[in-house]
């Protein structure tokens, strides 16, 4: 209040804005910087993108498919949760010799019967009465090698298997952390690429429909209505059935080809608004070709709508990919995404193994929330109506 | 005499007293913007006070502060400010108390009647709401009172108007409905914020007459806010002139008009083109202000400052403009026979078609049978009220609308039948400047991009470098600095943007420039600058103008001949002097009579006053 009161006695020139802003984007960035939530979410999203980039290059998480720990290794979160010393898992023969002396302390925690349903069968087949806990490690080759009695030297090589992992391990002892990173790569790439594809289609068609109007608009509206008349999930299932294969590309195509309709309506409305503006009329008066007016004059003026839509769609598609993978229409078995992780994990939750669900769900929730907040901040920063005339 | 007036003014009791009112708006990352600074004035009972000023002068903010309608969180009123209504300080009332006063004791009408009425309720419902809220009337009593009110404000068939929606009424009728709503509780003070600015001249006159009648009948006070001094002269008892949030001058209407003391008031009175006096060049506000107040920075004047100061011919502030009416008509009189015909329009017709159902199309004619000619280097004014088809005519000439019928000959060539490709050279030769300088420049292009595009498209320069030099040259010619080249439109004021739009149109060296209301969105002072610039450029380049406007005074200042349009038809076409001196059609006479005139009205007021007082 005191500061405000003082303002009344400033000389007039002092109150005249000194904001020497320049382009639209730099002004938008100035506004964005003021938004603390926006900046934090930008940092989170950027961190995710860096991780995805590194993992796509194979720098990190390339070994997500390796069984680095005992099955269902519990999480220790670097010792915070439950410190469990990593244990060298030796070959079955050595472990059997060790077992004569003492029982492993982990035995009650990891009931082998639950862990490895095949263990008993194997034991019966081999005619042995004592069930080796080591057979939890699903390594059919090791078993075969042992029964064949072929290479003792092979049996003596030790395979380092960890008893616990920072984020825990899955059913096959794969590291949930690297799996989550690899899953992020798939999910984010699918979400973003599909969003770009859908936005591109929607913007192109919307621009044409809105700018030319009349017959073009009628035809494209008709096309849009046909797409919109089919229930969304059904359409996805139909496209999935037609494409006949599962994988990242398929999911991108499914989402991209079905998701453009919302962008179409928005961009079309923007073009209808702008085509009557006087700056477009002025361009017409100079005889500027339509193509140039469409994409050089008007497009930058609706780019904020397009950009915000990429962001909204990316969030939606990341979730859609999860749903698709969860339903079994998503990525192939040799790939991992958040959806397939959740699909794996939900069956194990009943057995008290919560870590994979938490890792995949948490990563998704974090990204989606950050992305949504980023979208909001972007929309505020880019909204031309908030542009203060100083 | 003024002593006598003061004495009588003091005798009547003070209704409103605004003391040291200062209002500031908070801004992000910047010092607060002071919109009003220590404004002090009073409004007596049964008095009309006018607040006059250009945009940004703080006149609306003052009114909103009086009504208690300022946004709570962004606006801050200084601690020592006081707004007294019958000795009660409104700034220290509870919200509930103020709400009760609004509507019952003070009411407000706004500039845009269309947006201040709720489009989804009928007129009747909206007026009845006020009555039931403030007077606790029953539904039937409220309805009866509504009919009375609508009848009083002169709405035809008030009983039927009650059930109408705002969109079913014309602009003038909407404003009448707004006034009826404001009058519902017979307020002591009516604040009218630019109530006629969005309306046509003839409707404006009716509304002003209505306000005058209502004021006398109800003995209420009116605070009339306007940018137009001449209009205010028609009804105000006292005038307060504001600029940049400060009161520059306040006084009796007669005194303000006859002997304005403040230089800014003098400037406002001089720089507006008039019907009865055509100077060769309009004085601008800067002519009055620059030398007088060198300490006062003018954020809006831009290049105009340099122009005004640099030009040696700027008239002394108090001269009434040297050139009389006989000289004003000269250009058309001398060269009429020698100049070649540039544009020949005959029976031009443009209709819009509205789809009705799937097959039928409903024809809405916008221009019916327009025929006229324009010589090189001359200016034809096209005048008419909104909806008369003048803008459509301009756009149709440039083939921005497809003509329905008729011919347009440009330099002897029929251009309507040409293919788009063959018409391309004519796109260079005919150009247009639009009304709204905020919409006519692409907001995402720098000024340089906007100027370079037509230059390169029409190969006005051999390479990019000469094109850039050319763009700089045009910026200089319209009075802008070189550093404007890399800026974006939002960094400029309205007048500067209009200069840029003008430069852009001129880069291709057109022979015909269609000016579609180029100054009607601008402040009075900027108007004068742009009009002078247009005149100078015509003298330099010999370009012909087709000047579309609703403002008869502006047309008189700039044009050689005038065409009056109404409902898509040409009512009258004549050279400028004959038309203004001796209008042939009744409609033209009606239009001319509706234009507020500073001097005539001023003397009338004086006569009335002296008659009453002595």
HADDOCK unambig.tbl for C-alpha pairs under 7 A between the chains (distance, minus, plus):
assign (segid A and resid 5 and name CA) (segid B and resid 78 and name CA) 5.83 0.50 0.50
assign (segid A and resid 7 and name CA) (segid B and resid 32 and name CA) 6.57 0.50 0.50
assign (segid A and resid 8 and name CA) (segid B and resid 34 and name CA) 6.46 0.50 0.50
assign (segid A and resid 8 and name CA) (segid B and resid 37 and name CA) 6.87 0.50 0.50
assign (segid A and resid 13 and name CA) (segid B and resid 297 and name CA) 6.78 0.50 0.50
assign (segid A and resid 15 and name CA) (segid B and resid 31 and name CA) 6.01 0.50 0.50
assign (segid A and resid 15 and name CA) (segid B and resid 32 and name CA) 6.78 0.50 0.50
assign (segid A and resid 15 and name CA) (segid B and resid 33 and name CA) 5.68 0.50 0.50
assign (segid A and resid 22 and name CA) (segid B and resid 487 and name CA) 6.40 0.50 0.50
assign (segid A and resid 22 and name CA) (segid B and resid 488 and name CA) 6.67 0.50 0.50
assign (segid A and resid 23 and name CA) (segid B and resid 488 and name CA) 6.55 0.50 0.50
assign (segid A and resid 24 and name CA) (segid B and resid 444 and name CA) 6.80 0.50 0.50
assign (segid A and resid 277 and name CA) (segid B and resid 439 and name CA) 6.41 0.50 0.50
assign (segid A and resid 278 and name CA) (segid B and resid 434 and name CA) 6.86 0.50 0.50
assign (segid A and resid 278 and name CA) (segid B and resid 439 and name CA) 5.56 0.50 0.50
assign (segid A and resid 278 and name CA) (segid B and resid 440 and name CA) 4.45 0.50 0.50
assign (segid A and resid 279 and name CA) (segid B and resid 439 and name CA) 6.09 0.50 0.50
assign (segid A and resid 279 and name CA) (segid B and resid 440 and name CA) 4.06 0.50 0.50
assign (segid A and resid 279 and name CA) (segid B and resid 441 and name CA) 5.03 0.50 0.50
assign (segid A and resid 279 and name CA) (segid B and resid 442 and name CA) 5.44 0.50 0.50
assign (segid A and resid 282 and name CA) (segid B and resid 440 and name CA) 6.89 0.50 0.50
assign (segid A and resid 285 and name CA) (segid B and resid 398 and name CA) 6.80 0.50 0.50
assign (segid A and resid 285 and name CA) (segid B and resid 400 and name CA) 6.90 0.50 0.50
assign (segid A and resid 285 and name CA) (segid B and resid 427 and name CA) 6.06 0.50 0.50
assign (segid A and resid 285 and name CA) (segid B and resid 431 and name CA) 6.58 0.50 0.50
assign (segid A and resid 286 and name CA) (segid B and resid 427 and name CA) 5.47 0.50 0.50
assign (segid A and resid 286 and name CA) (segid B and resid 428 and name CA) 6.45 0.50 0.50
assign (segid A and resid 286 and name CA) (segid B and resid 454 and name CA) 6.35 0.50 0.50
assign (segid A and resid 287 and name CA) (segid B and resid 424 and name CA) 6.32 0.50 0.50
assign (segid A and resid 287 and name CA) (segid B and resid 427 and name CA) 6.14 0.50 0.50
assign (segid A and resid 300 and name CA) (segid B and resid 444 and name CA) 6.52 0.50 0.50
assign (segid A and resid 301 and name CA) (segid B and resid 444 and name CA) 6.50 0.50 0.50
